[in-house]
Amino acid sequence: MSTYRGTPKKLSSILYDLDANKVYELKEYKEQRNKKQNSKYWKLLGELSLVTKIGIEEIHFDMLKNYSQRYEILVPSDKEIRGIDYFEKKSTISKNGKEYTVYHVFTPSHELNESEFAILMKGLIEECKQVGIDVRSPEEIRREEMLYANI
């Protein structure tokens, strides 16, 4: 399976060469967070979990609620919400004689682009600092130690 990236003009020339019997998906490219950011995020979640005695998944959900992208959906009240990992029931409303449940749906961290993930990470770092967790990476600690050793 090939992946193509580029401006609309560049991609339009590629489209003519694709197999006409296949179906393709075209979507906007968004820069994803990198593995280093992801690793630091889960490491800090683990440390915060140890200090607060709250489970990692619960803390992760709280981080998403406080710092991730959120949107609302209406679901008929007689239906269950499925296929969405992070959501919270907010209220029920009546519309056109039918009852609906209002949910807040939170974007999972793996779907956040780099700038959205940076907001999530900044929130986690602030929460870690509030309980006294050192949020510096091993590289940052080494750089500081070397800087102070040269003074």
QUIRA-V112737 format. One record per pair of residues at least 4 apart in sequence whose C-alpha atoms are under 7 Angstrom apart, sorted by the first residue. I is the first residue (numbers start at 1). J is the second residue. Records with the same first field share a line. If there is no record, write none. Layout:
# QUIRA-V112737
I=J ; J
This chain:
# QUIRA-V112737
6=10 ; 11
7=11
8=12
9=13
10=14
11=15
14=18
30=113
31=113 ; 114
32=112 ; 113 ; 114
33=37 ; 113 ; 114 ; 117
34=38
35=39
36=40
37=41
38=42
39=43
40=44
41=45 ; 121
42=46
43=47
44=48
45=49 ; 56 ; 59
46=50 ; 56
47=51
48=52 ; 128
49=53 ; 54 ; 55 ; 56
54=58 ; 59
55=59
56=60
57=61
58=62
59=63
60=64
61=65 ; 86
62=66
63=67 ; 120 ; 124
64=68 ; 106
65=106
67=119 ; 120 ; 123
68=106 ; 107 ; 116 ; 120
69=106 ; 107
70=104 ; 105 ; 106 ; 107
71=104 ; 105 ; 106
72=102 ; 103 ; 104 ; 105
73=102 ; 103 ; 104
74=100 ; 101 ; 102 ; 103
75=79 ; 100 ; 101 ; 102
76=99 ; 100 ; 101
77=99 ; 100 ; 101
86=105 ; 106 ; 108
87=103 ; 104 ; 105 ; 106
88=103 ; 104 ; 105
89=102 ; 103 ; 104
90=102 ; 103 ; 104
91=101 ; 102
92=99 ; 100 ; 101 ; 102
93=99 ; 100 ; 101
94=98 ; 99 ; 100
95=99
107=111
108=112
109=117
112=116 ; 117
113=117
114=118
115=119
116=120
117=121
118=122
119=123
120=124
121=125
122=126
123=127
124=128
125=129 ; 135
126=130
127=131
128=132 ; 133
129=133 ; 134
136=140 ; 141
137=141
138=142
139=143
140=144
141=145
142=146
143=147
144=148
145=149
146=150
147=151
